[in-house]
């Protein structure tokens, strides 16, 4: 029978009979996996025997359980675990890259993804167009050389949501593959493959791990595609360790419980911020005032734990709010148990001038808040006092 996402998060990918009768998947640290004899070696390379990999760079039993669980959560045929979310993106793009191809990428995709496409892939004759996160804009940028569309849903930091079914329809009509970074949505709230998207990327560092204590990434898609990316991972070596895989499996067991809390608390916090006189504007897909609300409400089960907002004034006014809160930590990243707060113009674009940041769409008074698992009433009260003190 079909299993719910809560049951998959606890059990998917795991055998009931584990080594040494263990209840949980053990950490297998071995770098090599011996063969009984040369006959088994021949059978292995001919695909005639079921067994694990022969060397740790090509796979690991703990990693394989994590990958099977991640694939099940996203509804994909297979998944590949990598060392970070960025390594998932880079390894995937290098596996697909061919000189002369054209990529369409949306303007508020993750900054390092855009830099990799714009500066690194360009060295190898790969062209790109950067457009607004809008299906019509993406469709207008497709050429005869376009092989891939890259975007996010929701995007970071302004939480724009793409109509994924419409995007998939446009892409398939032109025989173009689609890749969506769904880190902010998570499989709990959005499963892009169900909407026709080809490739899904997550920074598992965030909500999938969920505790601000591991770095990992994942690529999900068709098995033949994932196998091809895995071949490149074997060359590039962007591996997640067995311990990281174990920690990710452990974190995923509370995934459904955590995501419900993130969704509920963030919506309440966004509603509070939208009403506050010191707040200029709030970006959160769960608010009816959000430009992407209709799309998000149609294709998402929940709206996630990230909120962006501007306060009245400028950079220093936003800094006063960030410095006055007592519960959130001033730190990058998102998706963990602890609430985190930061100013994108400082944390991500410190080296840019105010004029350059404005040209990139980064407002000087912008604050990004990752709502954690703390008591929501206490978090709202903390934001209230911080906004009051910042006047």
Steps between C-alpha positions, in 0.01 A plus 500: 500500500605859445665651807463853636796733507521457880536121470746533210711743702538237774526178300571549128817337371567294812488123528325367807779249555815706549854403593536362854121525549532877533180706503668792321716503189864463611785723389717302261841668494682254275676645196514165320261205469683172430392230257493133597702405193563600139187314390287741703699791359416387145132459596494845657630681194265303276209602722419141593529531878324731744748661739627844597776702340864396500643838609370779722522774238235317297256432781447395859225299673406786735497745210278265297233496773501880515471521121211255486315699765559831326380357168183369665425833666522687169326231294807444281642177362842562655705751697867588537637632830782754473723693736302827485205651317741693279688181410167344398444791260857509366528122451164490321584791270842358414338166417267679257735763360590497131675778305254715310199420718281776639355519852213714624533593868272724705631821651448419866629146491762437766783749449780241480302300242475808282870572546590142400290522184612852412873473574606133510287335233557795266867398483391186317284667239171463684266796457218608728211742534401638841130589520237582758339203683199496272395224258434744217845658543662157507312388188610814319867428576503144361700458180577204275815443709326503838539171683421593861284736706617571857286663765380475858155490655472682732801718418738656749463763643175626346314165501363518146320183394493365145202317351690173465240316295494784247880519499525125435247529217697777331832317544377163372352662191850632419683183616677687780576350841393677818689522829337644813681573825221426747704549818263757647187301419626154602320183383254551785357809334580444131602206282606652165525161326124457544459821298716375213841638606797284397762571767459608863782641711507552876754634739446224757693724740174686553158348581583140405781481757308743714739558789773735370758225549579350158590599145351300212321531168278275293401461135173314426370381163479209257733211577688519170567869555611454862730216391666739254547767767636233737770419245613863514489501879740204491745721309441827685487338844229726647392235751301518820667297773333190650458694826324783314271247333421351843427843647274581205305174544464587868383854427246385242314291756353818647459671161119503489467615861752778448352625173152533646644719775709708256196554277265594785742729683628679190149580381415650841824700507443627144149610591634682806771674298257607230289680762789671678535875435883481491494240222491633147437176306493123558580223250341167593300282257240420765380862512216591258687825433796308355525509120558122490225408746257358245767277345636394839152420635431285195817293495635504857379315811653768724705815457823426684696663779680790324378860506656812348392849602608862483482746788446873473830676445826367364786261568573623854131487595489135394821435693341637818218247467741212438714603797201539733346153464581256780382163361623480138873472437669735254625240252471383139312184398145399586275203569628390841346479845647837596357818350760692298490862390720696261523794262559383140671828401764427765512121527494423126593827329734673745761569232248681279419871515144605591447594135621157383275325753202703388573412137499133601162544670637479856340770711712669766229456766441130425498239779473123455360288782511122517230406750612212718323271744486731801170600661331717240343742750842564654657551159232754404543680834876515438449650154250745648750633755778513241287703258392733780860559612612570144284809459 
